[in-house]
């Protein structure tokens, strides 16, 4: 099997982890100040059904296959396990495989593999943030900060040990973060949090570190806006979404970051043409 297949299978496993992580972080926030026990700890505790809290066996935890075999229901209480679970597993597997196949310049050297590994670790956190924001319109710090730490440390290590022109690279990184976070900080301050949440500002530290270029970050915001508009228009036209309805923007920023990382050169060229019109 090729590396892409191996990474897809690894992504399925991490997708299962993301589902558990998102649920546990939400349960911890929902029961804040109450005794919850070790079973919903992020760092410990066995996987369980979110309905009956029964601990799951090894046969219940095979990514994608267990959900299909059990027809989307808990083996014990028979309550439905939502489509989020297999979809997140498939999405994460696809992100892992596509990242390998379309990695800029290819994955050949040890440095390429190290950079890809850092991105995949960051991608796990970003997908978890996207799922959480889509469900509860919040980007929790318990996922944001560890993901930001990996992104920042990875970028710093790449500049220190691999990148040529370190001064220029550091400047580009700083400007990238300033663009990715600065615009949303201005919007947050102007609206006093009514237009956008501060989580999107913090998210800019991650996306800006991943892209590490101001033009790439600017194009990322443009792509996110287009994706958000495409997602909102059908609901507005059908009457299911009002113009004043809150729509979580985090998932679109994260999707746009993925697009820019892998296909940024082509997107930037299109963006330049758009600006010249």
Backbone as a ProteinNet text record, in pm:
[ID]
protein_1_A
[PRIMARY]
XXXXXXXXXXXXXXXXXXXXXXXXXXXXXXXXXXXXXXXXXXXXXXXXXXXXXXXXXXXXXXXXXXXXXXXXXXXXXXXXXXXXXXXXXXXXXXXXXXXXXXXXXXXXXXXXXXXXXXXXXXXXXXXXXXXXXXXXXXXXXXXXXXXXXXXXXXXXXXXXXXXXXXXXXXXXXXXXXXXXXXXXXXXXXXXXXXXXXXXXXXXXXXXXXXXXXXXXXXXXXXXXXXXXXXXXXXXXXXXXXXXXXXXXXXXXXXXXXXXXXXXXXXXXXXXXXXXXX
[TERTIARY]
84	0	87.8	36.6	111.4	94.9	181.3	174	38.3	-20.6	-150.8	-257.2	-255	-352.4	-327.6	-200.2	-167.2	-214.7	-191.4	-231.2	-382.9	-452.9	-599.4	-650.2	-594.2	-635.4	-600	-482.2	-443.7	-540.1	-580.6	-676	-810.5	-855.6	-980.1	-972.1	-858.1	-840.5	-841.2	-773.5	-772.8	-910	-986.5	-1122.9	-1206.6	-1187.7	-1257.2	-1215.1	-1085.7	-1034.7	-1097.8	-1111.6	-1169.6	-1313.4	-1391.3	-1529.7	-1534.9	-1447.3	-1444.5	-1398	-1295.7	-1241.9	-1348.1	-1417.2	-1518.3	-1628.5	-1676.2	-1783.3	-1737.3	-1615.6	-1567.2	-1543.9	-1487.4	-1466.9	-1601.4	-1701.5	-1834.5	-1895.6	-1885.9	-1942.2	-1874.5	-1743.7	-1672.7	-1718.6	-1741.3	-1786.7	-1930.9	-2012	-2153.9	-2169.6	-2079.4	-2088.5	-1982.9	-1938.5	-1832.5	-1873.1	-1780.2	-1807.5	-1872.7	-1914.1	-1975.5	-1877.5	-1901.6	-1817.2	-1857.9	-1762.1	-1796.5	-1731.2	-1624.6	-1555.3	-1454.5	-1366.6	-1258.4	-1305.1	-1430.1	-1472.6	-1482.6	-1498.9	-1503.3	-1379.8	-1274.3	-1148.4	-1094.6	-1032.2	-973.8	-853.4	-780.3	-655.5	-670.3	-784.4	-801.6	-947	-975.7	-1113	-1137.1	-1222	-1254.8	-1362.7	-1365.5	-1470.2	-1604.5	-1711.3	-1842.4	-1950.9	-2068.1	-2184.2	-2225	-2249.5	-2287.6	-2426.9	-2505.8	-2641.5	-2646.1	-2605.9	-2617.2	-2489.1	-2382.4	-2253.2	-2191	-2236.4	-2177	-2040.6	-1939.6	-1806.8	-1810.7	-1744.2	-1747.4	-1631.9	-1659.4	-1556.4	-1477.9	-1374.8	-1288.2	-1367.8	-1467.9	-1547.7	-1636.7	-1658.4	-1742.1	-1660.9	-1529.2	-1443.2	-1365.1	-1399	-1330.4	-1382.5	-1297	-1346.1	-1429.3	-1538.6	-1631.6	-1702.1	-1625.3	-1683.6	-1780	-1743.2	-1831.7	-1964.7	-1960.2	-2083.3	-2171.4	-2109.8	-2185.4	-2242.3	-2160.7	-2203.1	-2320	-2316.1	-2422.1	-2536.3	-2528.4	-2632.4	-2658.7	-2549.4	-2559.2	-2629.1	-2624.5	-2688.9	-2594.6	-2616.8	-2539	-2574.3	-2473.8	-2497.1	-2581.3	-2573.6	-2633	-2770	-2779.3	-2906.8	-2988.9	-2928.1	-2995.6	-3031.5	-2985.4	-3013.4	-2921.5	-2968.9	-2890	-2762.8	-2656.1	-2529.1	-2521.8	-2515.9	-2534.8	-2434.5	-2470.5	-2385.5	-2253.4	-2246.6	-2120.3	-2003.9	-2025.9	-1915.7	-1848.6	-1921.1	-1852.7	-1805.1	-1879.2	-1838.8	-1706.9	-1690.6	-1565.8	-1450.3	-1475.7	-1370.3	-1328.6	-1427.3	-1396.5	-1325.7	-1371.7	-1310.2	-1164.8	-1137.4	-1000.5	-912.1	-964.6	-888.7	-856.7	-955.8	-935.4	-832.5	-838.5	-741.8	-600	-582.7	-450.6	-398.2	-482.2	-438.2	-414.5	-509.8	-497.1	-376.1	-349.8	-233.2	-104.7	-97.4	21.9	33.2	-74.5	-69.3	-46.4	-95.2	-85.3	8.4	95.2	186.6	276	284.2	364	509.6	552.5	689.1	706.9	601.6	610.8	672.5	656.7	712.1	826.8	948.2	1064.8	1168.3	1202.5	1308.5	1252.1	1344.1	1303.5	1237.7	1287.4	1228.1	1084.5	1060.5	924.6	831.1	877.6	795.3	767.1	870	851.4	749.5	758	663.7	522.4	510.2	378.8	322.1	408.3	361.7	308.7	379	331.4	196.6	182.7	55.2	-57.1	-32.4	-137.2	-177.8	-80.6	-113.7	-199.7	-163.4	-242.7	-380.9	-385.2	-513	-610.7	-561.4	-648.7	-715.8	-636.1	-693.2	-789.6	-755.6	-841.9	-975.6	-971.4	-1096.6	-1182.9	-1120.4	-1195.6	-1258.9	-1185.2	-1239.5	-1355.1	-1340	-1446.5	-1574.5	-1560.8	-1677.9	-1744.6	-1662.9	-1717.9	-1788.7	-1725.5	-1784.6	-1912.9	-1914.2	-2033.9	-2150.4	-2122.3	-2229.6	-2272	-2174.8	-2207.5	-2162.4	-2116.7	-2076.7	-1976.8	-1875.2	-1770.4	-1640.6	-1529.8	-1396.8	-1331.2	-1338.8	-1294.2	-1142.4	-1100.5	-957.3	-886.2	-958.9	-896.1	-849	-903	-853.8	-768.7	-807.8	-735.2	-589.1	-565.6	-431.4	-331.4	-367.6	-271.6	-243.7	-347.7	-327.9	-236.8	-258.2	-173.1	-28.8	-9.4	125.9	199.2	130.2	191.5	222.9	128.6	148.2	265.5	272	378.6	513.5	517.7	643.1	692.3	598.7	635.6	691.3	627.3	676	812	828.7	956.2	1067.9	1040.3	1141.9	1178.3	1078.9	1105.2	1194.3	1164.5	1247	1388.1	1398.8	1529	1618.9	1562.1	1645.3	1639.7	1540.2	1523.8	1522.2	1445.9	1420.3	1547.2	1562.3	1667.2	1608.4	1694.7	1645.7	1559.1	1617.2	1539.8	1473.9	1543.2	1485.4	1360.3	1367.7	1252.7	1138.4	1174.8	1072.5	1001.4	1077.4	1016.3	923.6	967.1	882.8	753.9	766.1	648	552.5	606.3	524.2	449.6	522.2	458.8	348.1	372.5	270.3	151.4	179.8	73.2	-21.3	34.5	-47.2	-122	-52.8	-116.5	-238	-227	-340.1	-450.5	-411.4	-509.9	-586.3	-517.9	-583.1	-625.4	-547.6	-569.7	-703.3	-742.1	-869.4	-986.3	-983.3	-1091.9	-1088	-966.8	-956.1	-1022.3	-999.2	-1061.5	-1214.2	-1263.5	-1408.2	-1466.1	-1392.2	-1438.3	-1448.1	-1345.9	-1345.7	-1453.9	-1469.4	-1568.3	-1710.9	-1735.5	-1871.7	-1890.4	-1781	-1783.7	-1831	-1786.2	-1816.2	-1945.8	-2017.6	-2147.2	-2131.7	-2028.6	-2011	-1931	-1837.4	-1746.2	-1695	-1670.5	-1621.7	-1470.5	-1421.2	-1276.4	-1202.2	-1275.8	-1212.2	-1156.4	-1224	-1174.8	-1045.3	-1029.5	-904.1	-791.4	-817	-716	-684.5	-786.4	-766.5	-664.6	-657.7	-561.5	-417.8	-388.4	-252.5	-215.8	-314.4	-291.4	-284.6	-386.4	-391.2	-276.7	-242.9	-131	1.8	17.1	140.7	149.5	35.2	34.1	71.5	14.8	35.3	163.3	195.9	323.7	352	247.9	266.5	146.8	166.8	52.9	-44.7	6.9	-82.8	-164	-100	-170.6	-281.8	-253.2	-355.2	-469.1	-435.9	-539.8	-628.8	-566	-642.9	-725.4	-672.5	-745.8	-876.2	-870.4	-990.6	-1091.1	-1040.9	-1127.6	-1196.7	-1119.2	-1175.4	-1278.1	-1247.6	-1341.7	-1472.2	-1461.7	-1582	-1666.5	-1600.1	-1672.2	-1740.9	-1669.7	-1728.2	-1846.5	-1830.3	-1939.2	-2061.1	-2036.6	-2148	-2219	-2140.5	-2198.7	-2283.2	-2239.5	-2314.7	-2440.4	-2435.5	-2548.1	-2658.3	-2621.9	-2719.7	-2838.2	-2815.5	-2931.7	-3029.3	-2977.1	-3064.4	-3140.3	-3075.1	-3141.5	-3251.9	-3221.8	-3320.8	-3441.5	-3415.6	-3525.4	-3601.8	-3545	-3610.7	-3573	-3486.9	-3446.1	-3341.6	-3270.8	-3168.3	-3201.1	-3200.2	-3225.4	-3092.5	-3101.6	-2981.1	-2910	-2987.1	-2928.4	-2887.9	-2907.4	-2872.5	-2721	-2681.3	-2538.7	-2492.5	-2387.7	-2330.4	-2186.3	-2146.8	-2008.1	-1911.1	-1812.7	-1718.5	-1593.5	-1568.7	-1448.7	-1431.4	-1536.2	-1520.1	-1477.5	-1524.9	-1488.6	-1343.4	-1298.8	-1159	-1066.6	-1109.2	-1027.1	-1022.8	-1138.9	-1142.1	-1057.3	-1064.5	-987	-837.2	-799.7	-658.2	-606.3	-687	-650.7	-632.4	-725.3	-717.1	-591.1	-563.2	-448.6	-316.8	-310.7	-186.2	-146.9	-244.3	-213.6	-219.7	-307.2	-327.6	-310.3	-237	-225.4	-169.2	-71.5	-9.7	-113.3	-195.5	-299.4	-404	-442.4	-544.5	-493	-365.6	-307.6	-306.8	-273.9	-274.6	-415.4	-515.5	-654.1	-693.9	-645.1	-676.2	-615.7	-491.7	-428.6	-507.2	-553.9	-633.6	-765.1	-823.2	-947.7	-925.2	-812.9	-784.5	-758.2	-710.6	-680	-804.1	-916.4	-1037.9	-1097.8
-120.5	0	125.9	231.8	356.3	429.7	532.2	611.6	681.6	717.9	784.1	696.8	565.8	473.3	458.9	444.9	434.6	558.6	675.8	799.5	813.1	763.9	765.9	682.3	562.9	477.1	540.9	604.8	674.7	789.8	858.7	967.9	920.7	802.7	747.2	731.3	680.9	661.5	795.7	894.5	1026.6	1093	1061.1	1112.2	1061.3	934.4	877.6	950.5	980.8	1056.3	1195.6	1260	1394.2	1392.4	1293.5	1283.1	1271.9	1187.9	1171.4	1299.7	1364.7	1487.8	1597	1617.2	1722.6	1698.7	1575.3	1544.5	1565.9	1523.1	1534.4	1680.3	1759.6	1901.5	1970.2	1936.2	1995.4	1952.7	1825.2	1776.7	1842.9	1863.6	1929.7	2074.3	2143.6	2282.4	2289.1	2191.9	2189.9	2161.1	2082.2	2042.7	2113.6	2230.1	2303.7	2330.6	2299.5	2320.8	2202.4	2102.2	1982.6	1867	1767.1	1648.8	1561.1	1530.4	1452.2	1314.4	1297.7	1169.1	1160	1060.5	1049.2	1003.9	955.8	896.3	997.4	1127.5	1225.1	1315.4	1269	1340.1	1331.7	1441.1	1442.7	1349.6	1337.5	1261.5	1118.1	1082.9	946.2	905.2	782.3	734.3	659.3	558.6	475.6	541.2	508.6	557.8	500.3	582.8	541.2	593.7	534.8	584.7	718.8	822.5	952.5	951.8	847.7	840.6	763.3	636.4	551.8	548.2	607.6	614.4	476.4	376.2	243.1	243.4	185.9	178.6	87.5	129.9	56.5	-42	-155.5	-256.2	-230.2	-310.6	-292.5	-303.7	-392.3	-410.4	-292.3	-205	-87	33.3	18.8	134.7	131.4	40	36.7	152.5	245.7	364.7	328.1	394	381.9	245.8	135.2	2.3	-31.8	6.1	-24.3	48.3	173.5	250.5	186.3	142.5	77.7	-55.8	-134.3	-266.9	-256.7	-156.3	-137.8	-50.5	-14.4	66.8	197.8	258.5	390.1	393.1	280.6	276.2	216.8	256.1	199.3	51.7	-30.8	-174.7	-203.6	-115	-144.8	-78.1	51.8	120.3	137.6	106.8	111.7	252.6	354.2	490.5	527.6	616.3	648.2	725.2	688.6	760.4	841	972.4	1061.2	1044	1102.9	1099.6	1171.9	1256.3	1327.5	1230.9	1117.5	1026.4	968.8	904.3	853.1	965	1077	1185.9	1248.7	1269.6	1327	1230.5	1100.9	1002.2	1002.6	1004.7	1009.7	1139.5	1250.8	1380.2	1382.3	1333.4	1334.1	1241.8	1124.8	1035.4	1101.1	1171.6	1240	1351.4	1428.3	1536.4	1480.5	1370	1309	1263.8	1194.2	1141	1252.3	1345.9	1455.8	1542.8	1564.1	1643.3	1579.5	1448.3	1377.8	1388.7	1361	1357.9	1496	1600.9	1735.9	1826.5	1767.8	1849.7	1931.8	2064.7	2149.6	2102.2	2071.9	2023.7	1875.3	1808.1	1664.4	1632	1507.3	1460.6	1365.3	1415.9	1336.9	1324.6	1436.3	1437.3	1421.5	1404.3	1396.2	1526.4	1640.1	1769.9	1779.3	1725.4	1725.6	1644.3	1527.5	1441.7	1509.6	1577.4	1645.9	1758.6	1834.7	1943.6	1890	1779.4	1718.2	1667.3	1606.2	1553.3	1665.1	1778.9	1893.3	1939.9	1949.5	1992.9	1896.2	1767.2	1670.3	1680.8	1706	1726	1851.2	1958.8	2081.7	2058.2	1980.2	1952.9	1881.9	1792	1723.7	1826.4	1921.2	2025.5	2115	2148.3	2236.1	2168.8	2041.6	1970.5	1963	1937.6	1936.3	2072.6	2179.8	2314.5	2340.3	2295.2	2314.9	2243.1	2119.2	2041.9	2109.1	2151.4	2214.8	2344.7	2425.3	2554.2	2534.5	2434.5	2407	2364.4	2291.6	2241.6	2343	2413.5	2497.2	2642.5	2681	2818.7	2872.6	2793.4	2831.8	2762.3	2834	2775.8	2765.4	2649.4	2637.7	2648.9	2720.2	2737.7	2605.9	2507.7	2379.9	2305.5	2341.3	2285.3	2388.4	2515.5	2622.2	2631.9	2639.2	2667	2554.1	2426.1	2320.1	2317.2	2343.3	2344.5	2460	2576.5	2692.5	2665	2597.2	2564.6	2478	2376.8	2289.5	2368	2452.8	2530.6	2627.5	2698.3	2795.6	2725.8	2619	2546.3	2485.5	2432.1	2373.7	2476.9	2593.7	2700.1	2750.6	2769.1	2816.9	2717.1	2587.9	2485.2	2481.3	2497.5	2494.6	2612.3	2730	2846.8	2829.7	2776.6	2763.3	2660.5	2548.5	2437.7	2412	2464.9	2432.3	2556.3	2656.1	2772.1	2851.9	2891.8	2986.8	3126.8	3225.4	3361.8	3374.6	3347.6	3338.1	3470.7	3581.4	3710.8	3739.6	3714	3734.5	3640.7	3515.9	3418.5	3461.3	3512.3	3558.3	3676.5	3768.1	3882.7	3837.6	3744.7	3692.6	3624.6	3548.8	3480.7	3582.3	3684.5	3786.8	3860.1	3894.5	3963.4	3872	3743.8	3647.5	3638.5	3629	3624.1	3755.3	3868.1	3999.3	4011.1	3959.1	3963.5	3868.5	3742.6	3639.3	3671.8	3733.8	3765.5	3912	4000.8	4144.7	4192	4144	4185.9	4151.1	4030.4	3987.2	4058.7	4095.2	4172.4	4309.2	4373.5	4503.2	4488.9	4384.7	4362.2	4333.9	4258.3	4225.8	4352.5	4437.8	4560.3	4657.5	4673	4766.7	4726.8	4595.1	4547.6	4506.6	4514	4468.7	4323.6	4243.9	4101.2	4061.9	4158.7	4126.3	4062.9	4102.1	4051.7	3923.2	3911.2	3796.8	3766.6	3639.4	3600.2	3613.7	3623.5	3638.8	3508.8	3398.3	3273	3278.7	3352.8	3367.5	3447.7	3540.6	3615.7	3521.3	3438.8	3343.1	3241.3	3204	3108.4	3161.1	3294.2	3354.4	3322.5	3298.1	3259.1	3125.2	3036.4	2903.7	2912.9	2972.5	2978.2	3062.2	3170.6	3253.6	3181.6	3095.7	3018.1	2906.3	2848.1	2742.1	2797.8	2913.3	2969.3	3052.8	3126.1	3197.5	3295	3356.6	3459.9	3552.4	3685.6	3777.3	3767.2	3750.1	3740	3611.5	3503.2	3376	3388.1	3458.1	3475.9	3563.8	3666.6	3753.2	3674.6	3594.7	3512.1	3408.1	3357.7	3260.4	3320.3	3444.7	3511.3	3530.5	3565.1	3581.8	3449.5	3340.8	3208.6	3168.9	3195.9	3163.4	3240.6	3367.6	3449	3393.1	3349.9	3291.2	3161.6	3076.9	2950.9	2976.6	3074.6	3107.8	3159.7	3241.6	3294.3	3182.8	3090.6	2977.9	2891.2	2876.9	2794.7	2865.1	2998.9	3073.5	3102	3123.1	3165.2	3068.6	2935.7	2845.4	2857.7	2871.4	2885.8	3016.5	3123.7	3254	3251.6	3193.6	3187.7	3102.2	2995.5	2907.1	2958.4	3059.9	3115.7	3047.6	2945.6	2874.5	2951.2	3043.8	3124.3	3271	3345.8	3489.9	3563.4	3685.8	3765.3	3796.4	3803.1	3833.3	3707.4	3591.3	3465.5	3454.9	3398.4	3376.9	3250.8	3265.5	3151.3	3136.4	3021.2	3004.4	3016.6	3105.5	3131.6	3045.4	2989.2	2908.5	2796	2714.6	2605.7	2653.4	2770.3	2822.2	2871.4	2933.8	2974.6	2853.2	2747.3	2625.8	2556.3	2547.3	2487.9	2569.2	2702.2	2789.1	2775.8	2754.2	2732.8	2605.8	2500.7	2374.8	2396.5	2468.3	2496.6	2576.9	2679.8	2766	2694	2608.3	2536.7	2447.6	2376	2279.3	2338	2435	2488.8	2640.4	2691.9	2836.1	2910.5	2851.8	2921.6	2954.4	2857.5	2880.7	2979.3	2967	3056.3	3199.9	3218.6	3353	3417.2	3339.7	3392.7	3436.9	3355.6	3394.2	3518.4	3524.3	3637.4	3766.1	3756.7	3873.3	3921.3	3826.6	3862.4	3930	3879.1	3935.7	4080.9	4107.1	4241.2	4339.5	4288.2	4376	4412.7	4339.2	4367.3	4502.3
0	0	0	-60.4	-64.3	67.7	86.1	207.8	221	107.6	112.6	176.5	147	206.1	355.7	392.7	535.5	611.3	551.4	617.9	624.1	521.9	526.7	644	662	773.7	907.1	912.3	1035.3	1062	955.6	970.1	1021.3	978.1	1030.4	1182.9	1229.9	1373.9	1447	1390.2	1453.7	1445.5	1341.8	1334.5	1450.6	1485.7	1601.1	1729	1738.9	1853.9	1859.7	1744.3	1739.2	1791.3	1748.6	1797	1948.5	2003.8	2149.6	2217.7	2160.7	2218.7	2223	2112.2	2104.2	2207.3	2216.7	2312.1	2454.9	2486.8	2624.8	2663.9	2572.8	2603.8	2625.3	2543.7	2561.7	2695.2	2727.3	2853.4	2972.8	2964.2	3072.7	3088.7	2975.6	2983.8	3034	2995.2	3035.2	3183.2	3237.4	3378.4	3462.4	3416.2	3485.8	3630.6	3721.8	3862.9	3930.8	3848.4	3905.3	3896.4	3980.3	3977.7	3859.9	3772.8	3654.4	3654.2	3729.7	3729.3	3616.6	3621.6	3523.2	3386	3373.8	3247.5	3133.4	3165.5	3057.1	3057.4	3120.5	3113.4	2971	2923.4	2789.8	2782.2	2892.6	2891.8	2940.1	2998.1	3047.6	3031.4	3067.4	3057.8	2928.1	2933.7	2818.2	2733.6	2604.3	2516.2	2559.4	2543.2	2590.2	2498.3	2510.5	2437.9	2498.6	2416.3	2471.8	2534.6	2509.8	2564.6	2696.3	2692.5	2811.6	2895.2	2844.1	2913	2935.2	2860.3	2870.9	2802.7	2869.5	2808.3	2686.5	2580.2	2454.5	2445.6	2384.9	2364.8	2237.6	2215.3	2098.4	1968.3	1965	1844	1811.4	1911.7	1889.2	1843.3	1840.4	1820.4	1689.7	1600.2	1470.9	1387.2	1349.9	1278	1155.8	1139.7	1028.4	1024.8	1031.1	1016.5	1129.7	1253.6	1366.8	1351.8	1308.6	1290.7	1182.9	1074.1	966.8	1013.5	1084.5	1130.1	1226.6	1313.5	1413.1	1361.2	1232.7	1167.1	1240.2	1285.3	1346.5	1480.7	1552.8	1684.3	1788.7	1913.4	2022.7	2038.4	2058.2	2075.3	2199	2299.8	2429.7	2448.4	2424.7	2448.3	2320.2	2205.2	2073.7	2028.7	2100.7	2057	1940.7	1852	1732.8	1764.9	1696	1700.5	1571.1	1582.5	1467.6	1354.9	1241.3	1121.5	1142.2	1244.1	1269.5	1282.5	1346.1	1378.4	1253.2	1162.7	1042.9	950.4	944.5	855.3	900.3	1029.7	1081.6	1058.9	1077.5	1052.2	905.7	814.7	672	635.1	689.5	660.5	704.5	824.9	875.5	792.7	756.5	669.5	536.2	479.9	352	365.2	473.3	495.4	504.7	575.8	589	453.1	375.4	246.4	145.2	135.2	37.9	70.1	198.1	237.9	186.7	194.8	145.3	-6.5	-77.3	-223	-284.3	-219	-276.3	-197.7	-116.1	-37.5	-130.8	-109.6	-199.2	-209.1	-330.5	-350.8	-327.4	-280.6	-255.8	-121.1	-77.9	49.7	18	25.1	-13.9	97.8	158.4	258.5	399.3	495.1	636.4	680.3	628.2	663.3	610.9	490.3	435.4	524.4	567.1	652.3	786.9	841.1	969.2	955.6	845.5	823.4	803.7	728	708	840.3	923.5	1052.1	1141.6	1142.1	1222.1	1170.6	1037.5	980.7	1017.6	1010.7	1042	1189.1	1277.2	1419	1435.9	1365.3	1370.1	1309.3	1200.9	1133.5	1226	1310.5	1406.8	1497.6	1548.4	1632.8	1556.8	1432.1	1352.4	1319.8	1286.4	1257.8	1382.9	1497.4	1623.3	1649.1	1623.7	1641.2	1544.9	1420	1320.3	1361.4	1409.9	1452.7	1572.2	1667.9	1789.3	1753.7	1669.2	1631.7	1551.1	1463.3	1383.1	1471.7	1578.2	1665.1	1770.5	1830.8	1945.8	1930.5	1812.3	1782.2	1884.6	1907.6	2002.7	1964.4	1981.5	1961	2098.3	2162.3	2302.2	2317.1	2420.5	2446.1	2473.9	2526.7	2560.4	2435.7	2320.6	2194.7	2120.1	2130.2	2060.2	2104.2	2233.2	2282.1	2251.6	2275.6	2238.1	2087.4	2006.2	1861.6	1821.3	1882.4	1854.5	1895.4	2008	2054.4	1952.4	1898.1	1797.6	1670.5	1626.9	1504.4	1518.1	1630.7	1653	1668	1746.7	1766.1	1635.2	1556	1427.8	1331.7	1324.6	1235.9	1282.2	1413.1	1466.7	1437.2	1454.9	1428.2	1280.1	1193.3	1048.5	1008.2	1062.6	1030.9	1086.2	1207.9	1273.1	1205.3	1157.8	1111.1	960.5	891.8	750.2	660.6	700.9	615.4	587	461.7	425.3	433.4	456.9	473.1	595.6	711.6	836.1	874.5	852.9	886.9	806.1	675.5	588.5	626.2	662.2	701.3	829.3	925.9	1050.9	1027	938.8	906.6	838.9	743.5	674.8	770.3	864.1	964.4	1050.6	1098.2	1181.4	1108.3	981.2	902.3	874.2	854.3	829.2	948.3	1068.1	1189.2	1208.3	1178.1	1192.6	1101.3	978.8	886.1	931.1	964.2	998.2	1125.4	1222.7	1349.4	1357.8	1293.6	1309.4	1256.4	1139	1080.5	1172.5	1226.6	1314.2	1449	1492.6	1616.3	1599.2	1483.6	1455.5	1453	1382.9	1375.7	1513.9	1593.6	1729.3	1814.3	1805.2	1884.7	1838.3	1707.3	1654.2	1692.7	1692.3	1721.7	1867	1945.2	2084.9	2094.5	1999.8	2001.2	1935.6	1877.3	1817.1	1679.1	1605.1	1469	1464	1555.3	1549.7	1689.9	1717.2	1849.3	1860.3	1983.1	2001.4	1969.1	1965.7	1926.4	1785.5	1695.9	1559.1	1555.5	1650.4	1661.4	1701.5	1802.5	1847	1737.8	1662	1552.9	1452.7	1438	1345.4	1379.6	1505.8	1544.3	1482.5	1473.1	1414.6	1263.1	1202	1055.9	1001	1069	1025.5	1035.4	1134.9	1149.8	1047.2	1012.4	911.6	774.4	738.8	605.1	595.9	702.9	715.6	602.9	548.7	446.8	447.7	447.5	458.1	341.1	218.8	104	111	156.7	172.5	276.8	386.8	490.9	441.9	363.7	308.8	212.3	127.1	33.3	108.8	220	301.3	353.6	400.7	450.3	337	218.9	102.7	68.1	64.1	33.3	138.9	266.8	374.6	358.1	319.5	299.1	185.1	77.2	-36.6	5.5	79.1	125.3	218.9	308.5	399.9	326.3	224.7	145.3	69.8	11.4	-61.6	30.6	154.9	250	300	308.1	365.5	264.7	137.9	37.8	23.6	12.4	0	116.5	238.4	355.1	353.8	309.4	302.1	196.9	80.9	-27.4	9.5	86.6	125.5	247.3	313.7	431.9	560.8	553.5	675.2	755	687.6	753.6	735.7	845.4	838.6	821.5	768	746.9	878.7	987.5	1117.4	1193.6	1134	1202	1220.1	1332.9	1358.2	1287.8	1209.2	1138.7	1184.8	1237.8	1282.4	1165.2	1179.2	1070.4	1080.4	1199.8	1220	1118.6	1092.1	995.4	856.7	815.5	683.3	682	790.9	801.1	798.8	865.5	871.8	736.4	669	535.6	438.5	447.9	359.3	386	511.4	544.2	478.2	481.3	415.6	265.3	204.2	60.4	28.7	108.5	81.5	103.8	203.5	231.5	114.5	58.3	-45.8	-186.4	-207.1	-342.3	-345.4	-248.7	-231.5	-350.2	-418.7	-531.1	-638.4	-672.2	-773.5	-723.4	-595.7	-539.8	-536.3	-498.1	-492.5	-631.2	-733.7	-870	-910.2	-876.1	-904.9	-824.8	-701.6	-614.3	-670.3	-721.2	-781.9	-902.9	-985	-1101.4	-1058.1	-948.5	-898.3	-852.7	-787	-736.8	-849.1	-963.2	-1076.2	-1155.2	-1133.4	-1209.9	-1167.7
[MASK]
+++++++++++++++++++++++++++++++++++++++++++++++++++++++++++++++++++++++++++++++++++++++++++++++++++++++++++++++++++++++++++++++++++++++++++++++++++++++++++++++++++++++++++++++++++++++++++++++++++++++++++++++++++++++++++++++++++++++++++++++++++++++++++++++++++++++++++++++++++++

